[in-house]
Amino acid sequence: MPAPIADPFARLGSLEGVGSAMAATRDGIDALLRDRGLRQSAPDLTGESLLRGAHASAVLEGAEATLDDVRAGSADPIALAAVRLSAELLALVPVLGSSPLQALARLHTLAGKGIADDKDLGRPRDADSARRLGDLGRRLVVDTSAPALVVAAVVHAEIATAAPFVSHNGLVARAAERLVLVARGVDPKALVVPEAGHLALRREYESNLRGYRDGGGAGVHAWLLYAAEAYAAGAEASPLNS
């Protein structure tokens, strides 16, 4: 059996500048939700936030659909896959806490439905992918002192760069990131739109993901600093600001 993992995210949260950057972003998110969220109709705004996130994630995955296309349900297959993910995302919050690999498998099943072969839905594409997913799942059930924003950023980057599924890894990575933010109490009503933050910073997003994959410790550090900026942009994209 694998050896127990002791606080697997703590070292990343203590990297130079990461803790302060994430704390500043979290303060901004908390202020947004406290000052505006309690005075508005959260269910409608949650739906709007998830829709905006689905559109942004689809565009990052190569879709050409507009937000109006997504609203009308007439978007291309990538955007429709992103909408399927957003529609079931909140139901997976308790699953993530108890069985993160099951939650990730469900995300891919939703995204790949009707596109990937049924036998591949929710399954790692090879032994190395299974190992990477297993490592991530074990890390997610261990208590950590690291900020939840760090955990979300690592989950996103691990899935996006490992590409453990046969398709739609970017969509799954961004959905998993938002799922962590909801499940770990950063954004319980899913009103922040992290996908839109990444889209607004698309050049930096793509280059920092490459750095996470290829740049060793420096690349991971840069990704985490970038993620703090992206989450702040995601807060600005919230329908609470409309």
Buried (B, 14 or more C-beta within 10 A) or exposed (E): EEEEBEEBBEEBBEBEEBBEBBEEBBEBBBEBBEEBBEEEEBEEBBBBBBBBBBBBBBBBBEBEBBBEBBBEEEBBEBBBBBBBBBBEBBEBBEBBEEBBBBBBBBBBBBBBBEBBEEEBBBBBBEEEBBBBBBBBBBBBBEEBEBBBBBBBBBBBBBBBBBBBBBBBBBBBBBBBBBBBBBBBEBBBBBBBBBBBBBBBBEEBBEBBBEBBBEBEEEBBBBBBBBBBBBBBBBBBBBBBEE
